[in-house]
Amino acid sequence: MTWWHAFLPVVGYLLGSLSFAVWIPRWVHGLDIRTRGSGHAGTTNTIRHAGWGWGALVFVLDALKGYAAVALALAVGAPMLIVALSGAAAVAGHIWPVFAGFRGGMGNATTFGALLASHWLVALLAVGWLIAWVLLLHHTARGNTIAAATAWALFWALGFTGLPLALAIAIGPIVAFRFTQDWRREYRELWLDRPNAAQ
């Protein structure tokens, strides 16, 4: 490890702070997505208020933030701890972006990108784990909280140690903490939140 590797999490945070879900709806429709719907600057709220196309673009760009943070740290030979912290910092930047008044999204797309940079199968497992918990609990925030807090155990049980496990340990508490703030919120917008969704 060289001294400048310590600045990679800062780079990750700045990448995460690129608030595409705030900027794109503002450029396209002149609205602040954080004043509509859930108030979250992320894919779902963008889809709801700006359309599927713009929402898909936001998802890709938000995922790229996490991917870039991890891929950059790997490319310069940073130790695993720094790589994991860089991915976690990107997620934190997405949630509390310095470029958008520290009011961002929930971190799922950026987390997906960070995990994708470590192993594509890990990223897909995380999505499946999240969906399973939301279907079980019929509540987006609670499902996300439990999934984020326990993803490390899933990866460990399936033999995904090393960087995937380090990322889950570093990112999980951040995402879980953010979603606990919506723990008591009543969600009715998403299919997965409905009691008969799994039927």
N, CA and C atoms as a LAMMPS dump frame, in Angstrom:
ITEM: TIMESTEP
0
ITEM: NUMBER OF ATOMS
597
ITEM: BOX BOUNDS ff ff ff
-5.0000000000000000e+02 5.0000000000000000e+02
-5.0000000000000000e+02 5.0000000000000000e+02
-5.0000000000000000e+02 5.0000000000000000e+02
ITEM: ATOMS id mol type element x y z
1 1 1 N 0.844 -1.2 0
2 1 2 C 0 0 0
3 1 3 C 0.876 1.245 0
4 2 1 N 0.556 2.188 -0.866
5 2 2 C 1.244 3.47 -0.877
6 2 3 C 0.352 4.516 -0.222
7 3 1 N 0.938 5.63 0.157
8 3 2 C 0.198 6.623 0.937
9 3 3 C -1.023 7.162 0.203
10 4 1 N -0.897 7.274 -1.131
11 4 2 C -2.02 7.877 -1.859
12 4 3 C -3.211 6.931 -2.014
13 5 1 N -3.016 5.656 -1.738
14 5 2 C -4.159 4.739 -1.735
15 5 3 C -5.212 5.168 -0.709
16 6 1 N -4.756 5.85 0.337
17 6 2 C -5.682 6.289 1.382
18 6 3 C -6.697 7.299 0.864
19 7 1 N -6.4 7.933 -0.274
20 7 2 C -7.322 8.917 -0.831
21 7 3 C -8.378 8.285 -1.74
22 8 1 N -8.241 7.013 -2.032
23 8 2 C -9.204 6.36 -2.919
24 8 3 C -10.631 6.363 -2.364
25 9 1 N -10.854 6.146 -1.064
26 9 2 C -12.222 6.281 -0.556
27 9 3 C -12.795 7.683 -0.743
28 10 1 N -11.942 8.701 -0.695
29 10 2 C -12.413 10.066 -0.958
30 10 3 C -12.884 10.173 -2.402
31 11 1 N -12.104 9.597 -3.321
32 11 2 C -12.513 9.571 -4.726
33 11 3 C -13.83 8.814 -4.868
34 12 1 N -13.946 7.695 -4.161
35 12 2 C -15.186 6.932 -4.198
36 12 3 C -16.37 7.749 -3.721
37 13 1 N -16.177 8.495 -2.643
38 13 2 C -17.266 9.329 -2.13
39 13 3 C -17.67 10.389 -3.149
40 14 1 N -16.704 11.013 -3.789
41 14 2 C -17.006 12.047 -4.781
42 14 3 C -17.717 11.451 -5.991
43 15 1 N -17.3 10.255 -6.398
44 15 2 C -18.017 9.571 -7.479
45 15 3 C -19.46 9.296 -7.068
46 16 1 N -19.639 8.803 -5.862
47 16 2 C -20.984 8.521 -5.379
48 16 3 C -21.852 9.753 -5.272
49 17 1 N -21.224 10.895 -5.07
50 17 2 C -21.958 12.149 -4.906
51 17 3 C -22.465 12.73 -6.221
52 18 1 N -22.107 12.109 -7.342
53 18 2 C -22.651 12.543 -8.632
54 18 3 C -24.13 12.162 -8.663
55 19 1 N -24.993 13.13 -8.456
56 19 2 C -26.41 12.864 -8.174
57 19 3 C -27.247 12.891 -9.448
58 20 1 N -27.128 11.839 -10.234
59 20 2 C -27.829 11.783 -11.511
60 20 3 C -29.343 11.789 -11.34
61 21 1 N -29.841 11.184 -10.274
62 21 2 C -31.286 11.159 -10.043
63 21 3 C -31.825 12.532 -9.67
64 22 1 N -30.963 13.405 -9.203
65 22 2 C -31.358 14.793 -8.943
66 22 3 C -31.24 15.61 -10.219
67 23 1 N -30.147 15.441 -10.913
68 23 2 C -29.85 16.292 -12.065
69 23 3 C -30.686 15.975 -13.298
70 24 1 N -30.841 14.691 -13.629
71 24 2 C -31.535 14.337 -14.87
72 24 3 C -32.996 14.781 -14.87
73 25 1 N -33.806 14.475 -13.838
74 25 2 C -35.182 14.99 -13.848
75 25 3 C -35.247 16.518 -13.869
76 26 1 N -34.265 17.159 -13.253
77 26 2 C -34.24 18.622 -13.272
78 26 3 C -33.974 19.13 -14.679
79 27 1 N -33.033 18.508 -15.367
80 27 2 C -32.719 18.927 -16.733
81 27 3 C -33.864 18.622 -17.693
82 28 1 N -34.499 17.469 -17.523
83 28 2 C -35.508 17.016 -18.477
84 28 3 C -36.875 17.625 -18.209
85 29 1 N -37.278 17.654 -16.935
86 29 2 C -38.634 18.084 -16.593
87 29 3 C -38.68 19.307 -15.678
88 30 1 N -37.53 19.794 -15.271
89 30 2 C -37.51 20.963 -14.398
90 30 3 C -38.041 20.696 -13.006
91 31 1 N -37.892 19.478 -12.517
92 31 2 C -38.406 19.164 -11.182
93 31 3 C -37.303 18.602 -10.302
94 32 1 N -37.475 18.801 -9.014
95 32 2 C -36.578 18.209 -8.024
96 32 3 C -37.224 16.918 -7.555
97 33 1 N -36.65 15.796 -7.953
98 33 2 C -37.241 14.494 -7.659
99 33 3 C -37.415 14.279 -6.163
100 34 1 N -36.653 15.001 -5.358
101 34 2 C -36.715 14.825 -3.906
102 34 3 C -37.944 15.476 -3.292
103 35 1 N -38.693 16.232 -4.093
104 35 2 C -39.942 16.827 -3.613
105 35 3 C -41.16 16.027 -4.083
106 36 1 N -40.929 14.907 -4.744
107 36 2 C -42.012 14.091 -5.285
108 36 3 C -41.971 12.68 -4.715
109 37 1 N -43.123 12.054 -4.672
110 37 2 C -43.197 10.649 -4.293
111 37 3 C -42.516 10.329 -2.981
112 38 1 N -41.582 9.398 -3.032
113 38 2 C -40.869 8.96 -1.831
114 38 3 C -39.899 10.003 -1.318
115 39 1 N -39.517 10.945 -2.182
116 39 2 C -38.516 11.933 -1.804
117 39 3 C -37.093 11.441 -1.958
118 40 1 N -36.925 10.216 -2.442
119 40 2 C -35.593 9.641 -2.604
120 40 3 C -35.071 9.901 -4.013
121 41 1 N -33.819 10.254 -4.11
122 41 2 C -33.194 10.509 -5.408
123 41 3 C -32.594 9.215 -5.929
124 42 1 N -33.45 8.39 -6.527
125 42 2 C -32.985 7.105 -7.022
126 42 3 C -33.801 6.627 -8.203
127 43 1 N -33.566 5.389 -8.591
128 43 2 C -34.182 4.827 -9.79
129 43 3 C -35.702 4.784 -9.71
130 44 1 N -36.237 4.236 -8.628
131 44 2 C -37.686 4.042 -8.534
132 44 3 C -38.444 5.354 -8.605
133 45 1 N -38.001 6.345 -7.871
134 45 2 C -38.689 7.631 -7.882
135 45 3 C -38.533 8.328 -9.228
136 46 1 N -37.401 8.129 -9.891
137 46 2 C -37.209 8.706 -11.22
138 46 3 C -38.15 8.06 -12.222
139 47 1 N -38.293 6.741 -12.162
140 47 2 C -39.236 6.052 -13.041
141 47 3 C -40.641 6.595 -12.84
142 48 1 N -41.013 6.759 -11.587
143 48 2 C -42.374 7.175 -11.272
144 48 3 C -42.683 8.581 -11.781
145 49 1 N -41.693 9.464 -11.763
146 49 2 C -41.976 10.867 -12.068
147 49 3 C -41.297 11.391 -13.328
148 50 1 N -40.4 10.596 -13.923
149 50 2 C -39.76 11.04 -15.163
150 50 3 C -39.861 10.004 -16.274
151 51 1 N -40.301 8.793 -15.942
152 51 2 C -40.471 7.764 -16.959
153 51 3 C -39.433 6.654 -16.876
154 52 1 N -39.77 5.521 -17.493
155 52 2 C -38.912 4.339 -17.433
156 52 3 C -37.558 4.566 -18.078
157 53 1 N -37.549 5.266 -19.197
158 53 2 C -36.285 5.489 -19.888
159 53 3 C -35.285 6.247 -19.046
160 54 1 N -35.729 7.344 -18.455
161 54 2 C -34.846 8.139 -17.603
162 54 3 C -34.488 7.382 -16.334
163 55 1 N -35.441 6.605 -15.823
164 55 2 C -35.147 5.804 -14.638
165 55 3 C -34.084 4.755 -14.909
166 56 1 N -34.167 4.12 -16.085
167 56 2 C -33.156 3.13 -16.454
168 56 3 C -31.784 3.779 -16.588
169 57 1 N -31.756 4.972 -17.17
170 57 2 C -30.484 5.689 -17.298
171 57 3 C -29.908 6.017 -15.927
172 58 1 N -30.756 6.455 -15.022
173 58 2 C -30.302 6.757 -13.661
174 58 3 C -29.732 5.506 -13.001
175 59 1 N -30.411 4.373 -13.17
176 59 2 C -29.906 3.133 -12.57
177 59 3 C -28.515 2.791 -13.089
178 60 1 N -28.343 2.858 -14.402
179 60 2 C -27.045 2.516 -14.996
180 60 3 C -25.957 3.451 -14.489
181 61 1 N -26.241 4.746 -14.478
182 61 2 C -25.238 5.718 -14.036
183 61 3 C -24.925 5.565 -12.551
184 62 1 N -25.953 5.312 -11.749
185 62 2 C -25.716 5.117 -10.314
186 62 3 C -24.912 3.843 -10.06
187 63 1 N -25.206 2.789 -10.81
188 63 2 C -24.433 1.555 -10.667
189 63 3 C -22.983 1.77 -11.091
190 64 1 N -22.786 2.553 -12.136
191 64 2 C -21.427 2.831 -12.608
192 64 3 C -20.586 3.54 -11.556
193 65 1 N -21.223 4.324 -10.703
194 65 2 C -20.469 5.007 -9.646
195 65 3 C -19.816 3.994 -8.715
196 66 1 N -20.581 3.017 -8.285
197 66 2 C -20.029 1.99 -7.413
198 66 3 C -19.012 1.127 -8.13
199 67 1 N -19.319 0.783 -9.379
200 67 2 C -18.395 -0.031 -10.162
201 67 3 C -17.073 0.692 -10.351
202 68 1 N -17.137 1.968 -10.714
203 68 2 C -15.917 2.734 -10.976
204 68 3 C -15.06 2.875 -9.727
205 69 1 N -15.696 3.095 -8.587
206 69 2 C -14.943 3.261 -7.344
207 69 3 C -14.146 2.004 -7.012
208 70 1 N -14.781 0.846 -7.151
209 70 2 C -14.109 -0.42 -6.847
210 70 3 C -13.094 -0.768 -7.931
211 71 1 N -13.484 -0.61 -9.19
212 71 2 C -12.587 -0.959 -10.293
213 71 3 C -11.328 -0.103 -10.278
214 72 1 N -11.474 1.173 -9.955
215 72 2 C -10.307 2.053 -9.891
216 72 3 C -9.351 1.602 -8.8
217 73 1 N -9.894 1.309 -7.63
218 73 2 C -9.045 0.867 -6.522
219 73 3 C -8.335 -0.444 -6.86
220 74 1 N -9.034 -1.347 -7.53
221 74 2 C -8.409 -2.598 -7.951
222 74 3 C -7.323 -2.352 -8.989
223 75 1 N -7.596 -1.437 -9.916
224 75 2 C -6.669 -1.184 -11.016
225 75 3 C -5.335 -0.631 -10.543
226 76 1 N -5.346 0.121 -9.462
227 76 2 C -4.098 0.721 -8.971
228 76 3 C -3.447 -0.128 -7.885
229 77 1 N -3.975 -1.332 -7.681
230 77 2 C -3.338 -2.253 -6.751
231 77 3 C -3.537 -1.945 -5.287
232 78 1 N -4.634 -1.294 -4.944
233 78 2 C -4.91 -0.986 -3.536
234 78 3 C -5.22 -2.267 -2.768
235 79 1 N -4.912 -2.311 -1.486
236 79 2 C -5.25 -3.489 -0.676
237 79 3 C -6.761 -3.644 -0.535
238 80 1 N -7.183 -4.841 -0.177
239 80 2 C -8.609 -5.143 -0.123
240 80 3 C -9.379 -4.19 0.782
241 81 1 N -8.804 -3.818 1.911
242 81 2 C -9.491 -2.909 2.82
243 81 3 C -9.811 -1.592 2.136
244 82 1 N -8.858 -1.05 1.397
245 82 2 C -9.071 0.218 0.703
246 82 3 C -10.097 0.058 -0.411
247 83 1 N -10.038 -1.065 -1.114
248 83 2 C -11.021 -1.317 -2.177
249 83 3 C -12.43 -1.357 -1.594
250 84 1 N -12.591 -2.085 -0.491
251 84 2 C -13.909 -2.188 0.142
252 84 3 C -14.381 -0.839 0.66
253 85 1 N -13.484 -0.082 1.262
254 85 2 C -13.854 1.246 1.763
255 85 3 C -14.192 2.194 0.622
256 86 1 N -13.541 2.033 -0.519
257 86 2 C -13.851 2.876 -1.679
258 86 3 C -15.263 2.599 -2.178
259 87 1 N -15.634 1.315 -2.232
260 87 2 C -16.998 0.975 -2.618
261 87 3 C -18.015 1.487 -1.624
262 88 1 N -17.718 1.331 -0.339
263 88 2 C -18.625 1.822 0.7
264 88 3 C -18.747 3.338 0.651
265 89 1 N -17.644 4.015 0.363
266 89 2 C -17.674 5.478 0.282
267 89 3 C -18.524 5.94 -0.892
268 90 1 N -18.49 5.196 -2.003
269 90 2 C -19.334 5.545 -3.145
270 90 3 C -20.809 5.435 -2.781
271 91 1 N -21.156 4.391 -2.044
272 91 2 C -22.543 4.225 -1.596
273 91 3 C -22.928 5.352 -0.641
274 92 1 N -22.037 5.683 0.28
275 92 2 C -22.305 6.789 1.209
276 92 3 C -22.463 8.1 0.453
277 93 1 N -21.653 8.294 -0.587
278 93 2 C -21.777 9.504 -1.386
279 93 3 C -23.106 9.582 -2.107
280 94 1 N -23.59 8.442 -2.578
281 94 2 C -24.899 8.426 -3.232
282 94 3 C -26.01 8.796 -2.247
283 95 1 N -25.902 8.296 -1.038
284 95 2 C -26.94 8.547 -0.035
285 95 3 C -26.855 9.963 0.519
286 96 1 N -25.633 10.414 0.776
287 96 2 C -25.413 11.758 1.329
288 96 3 C -24.456 12.53 0.418
289 97 1 N -24.935 12.96 -0.756
290 97 2 C -24.055 13.554 -1.768
291 97 3 C -23.671 15 -1.464
292 98 1 N -22.384 15.258 -1.501
293 98 2 C -21.898 16.612 -1.244
294 98 3 C -22.353 17.573 -2.331
295 99 1 N -22.598 17.063 -3.544
296 99 2 C -22.982 17.923 -4.659
297 99 3 C -24.488 18.184 -4.723
298 100 1 N -25.252 17.618 -3.802
299 100 2 C -26.709 17.791 -3.836
300 100 3 C -27.265 17.994 -2.437
301 101 1 N -26.55 18.752 -1.634
302 101 2 C -27.049 19.097 -0.313
303 101 3 C -27.176 17.932 0.641
304 102 1 N -26.42 16.863 0.408
305 102 2 C -26.423 15.68 1.284
306 102 3 C -27.791 15.002 1.355
307 103 1 N -28.591 15.164 0.289
308 103 2 C -29.902 14.505 0.199
309 103 3 C -29.937 13.691 -1.087
310 104 1 N -29.691 12.396 -0.958
311 104 2 C -29.605 11.555 -2.143
312 104 3 C -30.571 10.395 -2.119
313 105 1 N -30.097 9.255 -2.604
314 105 2 C -30.95 8.081 -2.71
315 105 3 C -30.709 7.089 -1.591
316 106 1 N -31.01 5.833 -1.881
317 106 2 C -30.947 4.797 -0.855
318 106 3 C -29.74 3.879 -1.005
319 107 1 N -29.079 3.912 -2.146
320 107 2 C -27.819 3.202 -2.298
321 107 3 C -27.853 1.862 -2.994
322 108 1 N -29.019 1.38 -3.398
323 108 2 C -29.079 0.035 -3.96
324 108 3 C -28.349 -0.101 -5.292
325 109 1 N -28.58 0.83 -6.208
326 109 2 C -27.937 0.73 -7.521
327 109 3 C -26.425 0.848 -7.4
328 110 1 N -25.966 1.76 -6.561
329 110 2 C -24.525 1.938 -6.377
330 110 3 C -23.91 0.719 -5.707
331 111 1 N -24.629 0.12 -4.768
332 111 2 C -24.173 -1.127 -4.156
333 111 3 C -24.065 -2.232 -5.196
334 112 1 N -25.064 -2.328 -6.056
335 112 2 C -25.035 -3.331 -7.124
336 112 3 C -23.788 -3.159 -7.984
337 113 1 N -23.484 -1.923 -8.355
338 113 2 C -22.306 -1.675 -9.173
339 113 3 C -21.019 -2.055 -8.477
340 114 1 N -20.923 -1.735 -7.194
341 114 2 C -19.72 -2.084 -6.434
342 114 3 C -19.538 -3.596 -6.365
343 115 1 N -20.621 -4.324 -6.105
344 115 2 C -20.54 -5.783 -6.055
345 115 3 C -20.236 -6.37 -7.426
346 116 1 N -20.796 -5.763 -8.47
347 116 2 C -20.553 -6.236 -9.831
348 116 3 C -19.071 -6.162 -10.181
349 117 1 N -18.396 -5.146 -9.667
350 117 2 C -16.96 -5.006 -9.934
351 117 3 C -16.15 -6.11 -9.27
352 118 1 N -16.716 -6.741 -8.25
353 118 2 C -15.998 -7.828 -7.575
354 118 3 C -16.315 -9.175 -8.206
355 119 1 N -17.59 -9.403 -8.556
356 119 2 C -17.996 -10.669 -9.185
357 119 3 C -19.445 -10.519 -9.638
358 120 1 N -19.701 -10.837 -10.893
359 120 2 C -21.052 -10.649 -11.422
360 120 3 C -22.079 -11.5 -10.679
361 121 1 N -21.684 -12.707 -10.281
362 121 2 C -22.635 -13.587 -9.605
363 121 3 C -22.997 -13.053 -8.224
364 122 1 N -22.043 -12.434 -7.564
365 122 2 C -22.304 -11.837 -6.251
366 122 3 C -23.359 -10.741 -6.37
367 123 1 N -23.244 -9.922 -7.411
368 123 2 C -24.219 -8.847 -7.614
369 123 3 C -25.616 -9.418 -7.826
370 124 1 N -25.72 -10.488 -8.621
371 124 2 C -27.026 -11.104 -8.858
372 124 3 C -27.569 -11.775 -7.602
373 125 1 N -26.694 -12.396 -6.831
374 125 2 C -27.122 -12.996 -5.565
375 125 3 C -27.688 -11.94 -4.625
376 126 1 N -27.048 -10.78 -4.6
377 126 2 C -27.52 -9.7 -3.732
378 126 3 C -28.912 -9.239 -4.139
379 127 1 N -29.153 -9.162 -5.447
380 127 2 C -30.482 -8.772 -5.93
381 127 3 C -31.518 -9.808 -5.51
382 128 1 N -31.2 -11.078 -5.712
383 128 2 C -32.128 -12.134 -5.313
384 128 3 C -32.395 -12.142 -3.818
385 129 1 N -31.352 -11.93 -3.029
386 129 2 C -31.483 -11.866 -1.569
387 129 3 C -32.404 -10.725 -1.161
388 130 1 N -32.243 -9.578 -1.801
389 130 2 C -33.086 -8.42 -1.508
390 130 3 C -34.544 -8.703 -1.854
391 131 1 N -34.773 -9.226 -3.044
392 131 2 C -36.147 -9.513 -3.466
393 131 3 C -36.803 -10.519 -2.522
394 132 1 N -36.053 -11.526 -2.117
395 132 2 C -36.606 -12.541 -1.213
396 132 3 C -37.06 -11.926 0.103
397 133 1 N -36.264 -11.034 0.658
398 133 2 C -36.627 -10.417 1.936
399 133 3 C -37.808 -9.46 1.789
400 134 1 N -37.859 -8.724 0.687
401 134 2 C -38.994 -7.817 0.491
402 134 3 C -40.277 -8.62 0.295
403 135 1 N -40.194 -9.713 -0.458
404 135 2 C -41.365 -10.575 -0.625
405 135 3 C -41.806 -11.19 0.695
406 136 1 N -40.848 -11.557 1.52
407 136 2 C -41.171 -12.174 2.807
408 136 3 C -41.83 -11.179 3.753
409 137 1 N -41.317 -9.952 3.782
410 137 2 C -41.792 -8.95 4.738
411 137 3 C -42.844 -8.013 4.159
412 138 1 N -43.004 -8.022 2.831
413 138 2 C -43.95 -7.127 2.164
414 138 3 C -43.711 -5.666 2.537
415 139 1 N -42.459 -5.302 2.647
416 139 2 C -42.126 -3.928 3.023
417 139 3 C -40.725 -3.622 2.506
418 140 1 N -40.63 -2.616 1.644
419 140 2 C -39.359 -2.319 0.988
420 140 3 C -38.26 -1.966 1.974
421 141 1 N -38.53 -1.05 2.892
422 141 2 C -37.485 -0.597 3.808
423 141 3 C -37.019 -1.721 4.726
424 142 1 N -37.951 -2.48 5.265
425 142 2 C -37.567 -3.563 6.174
426 142 3 C -36.822 -4.673 5.434
427 143 1 N -37.3 -4.988 4.234
428 143 2 C -36.608 -5.989 3.44
429 143 3 C -35.196 -5.568 3.09
430 144 1 N -35.036 -4.307 2.699
431 144 2 C -33.708 -3.789 2.381
432 144 3 C -32.798 -3.776 3.602
433 145 1 N -33.349 -3.396 4.736
434 145 2 C -32.55 -3.349 5.962
435 145 3 C -31.999 -4.722 6.312
436 146 1 N -32.869 -5.723 6.318
437 146 2 C -32.439 -7.076 6.672
438 146 3 C -31.49 -7.637 5.618
439 147 1 N -31.812 -7.42 4.344
440 147 2 C -30.953 -7.941 3.276
441 147 3 C -29.559 -7.34 3.347
442 148 1 N -29.484 -6.032 3.561
443 148 2 C -28.179 -5.368 3.628
444 148 3 C -27.382 -5.831 4.839
445 149 1 N -28.071 -6.014 5.956
446 149 2 C -27.386 -6.394 7.191
447 149 3 C -26.907 -7.841 7.186
448 150 1 N -27.507 -8.676 6.337
449 150 2 C -27.185 -10.108 6.365
450 150 3 C -26.526 -10.622 5.09
451 151 1 N -26.323 -9.759 4.106
452 151 2 C -25.739 -10.211 2.837
453 151 3 C -24.37 -10.846 3.042
454 152 1 N -23.62 -10.312 3.991
455 152 2 C -22.289 -10.879 4.246
456 152 3 C -22.383 -12.354 4.627
457 153 1 N -23.411 -12.708 5.402
458 153 2 C -23.579 -14.099 5.828
459 153 3 C -23.915 -14.992 4.635
460 154 1 N -24.733 -14.47 3.722
461 154 2 C -25.063 -15.22 2.509
462 154 3 C -23.805 -15.485 1.694
463 155 1 N -23.014 -14.442 1.476
464 155 2 C -21.794 -14.601 0.681
465 155 3 C -20.84 -15.6 1.341
466 156 1 N -20.685 -15.469 2.648
467 156 2 C -19.782 -16.365 3.376
468 156 3 C -20.252 -17.813 3.277
469 157 1 N -21.56 -18.019 3.438
470 157 2 C -22.111 -19.374 3.395
471 157 3 C -21.936 -20.013 2.021
472 158 1 N -21.96 -19.184 0.978
473 158 2 C -21.834 -19.698 -0.386
474 158 3 C -20.389 -19.716 -0.878
475 159 1 N -19.467 -19.361 -0.005
476 159 2 C -18.059 -19.44 -0.358
477 159 3 C -17.48 -18.219 -1.035
478 160 1 N -18.23 -17.126 -1.056
479 160 2 C -17.713 -15.889 -1.645
480 160 3 C -17.026 -15.075 -0.551
481 161 1 N -15.77 -15.361 -0.363
482 161 2 C -14.998 -14.62 0.632
483 161 3 C -14.173 -13.558 -0.096
484 162 1 N -13.135 -13.066 0.521
485 162 2 C -12.304 -12.059 -0.134
486 162 3 C -13.048 -10.758 -0.341
487 163 1 N -12.9 -10.168 -1.516
488 163 2 C -13.471 -8.848 -1.78
489 163 3 C -14.995 -8.81 -1.682
490 164 1 N -15.744 -9.775 -2.254
491 164 2 C -17.204 -9.71 -2.1
492 164 3 C -17.644 -9.643 -0.639
493 165 1 N -17.016 -10.452 0.199
494 165 2 C -17.366 -10.448 1.618
495 165 3 C -16.976 -9.124 2.264
496 166 1 N -15.798 -8.607 1.916
497 166 2 C -15.35 -7.325 2.472
498 166 3 C -16.289 -6.196 2.072
499 167 1 N -16.748 -6.206 0.833
500 167 2 C -17.691 -5.179 0.378
501 167 3 C -19.011 -5.281 1.131
502 168 1 N -19.506 -6.497 1.315
503 168 2 C -20.77 -6.674 2.039
504 168 3 C -20.652 -6.18 3.472
505 169 1 N -19.519 -6.444 4.097
506 169 2 C -19.315 -5.997 5.477
507 169 3 C -19.2 -4.481 5.55
508 170 1 N -18.554 -3.872 4.55
509 170 2 C -18.354 -2.425 4.558
510 170 3 C -19.605 -1.653 4.158
511 171 1 N -20.33 -2.169 3.171
512 171 2 C -21.483 -1.448 2.625
513 171 3 C -22.762 -1.741 3.396
514 172 1 N -22.925 -2.977 3.854
515 172 2 C -24.172 -3.389 4.493
516 172 3 C -24.671 -2.466 5.585
517 173 1 N -23.841 -2.097 6.558
518 173 2 C -24.328 -1.218 7.631
519 173 3 C -24.784 0.154 7.136
520 174 1 N -24.155 0.657 6.079
521 174 2 C -24.53 1.971 5.547
522 174 3 C -25.933 1.918 4.957
523 175 1 N -26.164 0.923 4.099
524 175 2 C -27.478 0.788 3.467
525 175 3 C -28.541 0.449 4.505
526 176 1 N -28.221 -0.444 5.429
527 176 2 C -29.187 -0.813 6.47
528 176 3 C -29.566 0.402 7.307
529 177 1 N -28.583 1.201 7.686
530 177 2 C -28.868 2.402 8.473
531 177 3 C -29.791 3.344 7.719
532 178 1 N -29.524 3.54 6.431
533 178 2 C -30.37 4.454 5.654
534 178 3 C -31.809 3.948 5.586
535 179 1 N -31.987 2.66 5.381
536 179 2 C -33.344 2.135 5.245
537 179 3 C -34.084 2.056 6.578
538 180 1 N -33.365 1.99 7.694
539 180 2 C -34.069 1.983 8.977
540 180 3 C -34.839 3.277 9.194
541 181 1 N -34.434 4.336 8.522
542 181 2 C -35.137 5.611 8.659
543 181 3 C -36.525 5.56 8.026
544 182 1 N -36.762 4.562 7.161
545 182 2 C -38.076 4.361 6.546
546 182 3 C -38.782 3.131 7.125
547 183 1 N -38.296 2.645 8.253
548 183 2 C -38.783 1.382 8.803
549 183 3 C -40.295 1.364 8.993
550 184 1 N -40.866 2.463 9.457
551 184 2 C -42.302 2.513 9.748
552 184 3 C -43.123 3.1 8.605
553 185 1 N -42.463 3.416 7.532
554 185 2 C -43.18 4.024 6.417
555 185 3 C -44.059 2.99 5.722
556 186 1 N -45.252 3.414 5.327
557 186 2 C -46.157 2.528 4.605
558 186 3 C -45.903 2.673 3.108
559 187 1 N -45.415 1.616 2.488
560 187 2 C -45.176 1.596 1.046
561 187 3 C -46.361 0.928 0.363
562 188 1 N -46.868 1.603 -0.665
563 188 2 C -47.914 0.978 -1.473
564 188 3 C -47.626 1.151 -2.962
565 189 1 N -46.477 1.762 -3.275
566 189 2 C -46.204 2.061 -4.673
567 189 3 C -45.676 0.858 -5.439
568 190 1 N -44.982 -0.059 -4.781
569 190 2 C -44.279 -1.125 -5.462
570 190 3 C -45.028 -2.447 -5.358
571 191 1 N -44.984 -3.211 -6.418
572 191 2 C -45.635 -4.516 -6.447
573 191 3 C -45.145 -5.408 -5.315
574 192 1 N -43.852 -5.374 -5.029
575 192 2 C -43.294 -6.258 -4.01
576 192 3 C -43.778 -5.935 -2.607
577 193 1 N -44.307 -4.729 -2.405
578 193 2 C -44.768 -4.346 -1.08
579 193 3 C -46.175 -4.848 -0.778
580 194 1 N -46.87 -5.329 -1.784
581 194 2 C -48.268 -5.694 -1.583
582 194 3 C -48.373 -7.086 -0.969
583 195 1 N -49.278 -7.267 -0.013
584 195 2 C -49.377 -8.541 0.706
585 195 3 C -49.563 -9.752 -0.19
586 196 1 N -50.209 -9.602 -1.349
587 196 2 C -50.453 -10.743 -2.223
588 196 3 C -49.426 -10.846 -3.336
589 197 1 N -48.276 -10.143 -3.198
590 197 2 C -47.299 -10.095 -4.286
591 197 3 C -46.718 -11.463 -4.598
592 198 1 N -46.564 -12.294 -3.576
593 198 2 C -45.923 -13.589 -3.799
594 198 3 C -46.923 -14.669 -4.217
595 199 1 N -48.189 -14.318 -4.291
596 199 2 C -49.21 -15.307 -4.604
597 199 3 C -49.389 -15.456 -6.107
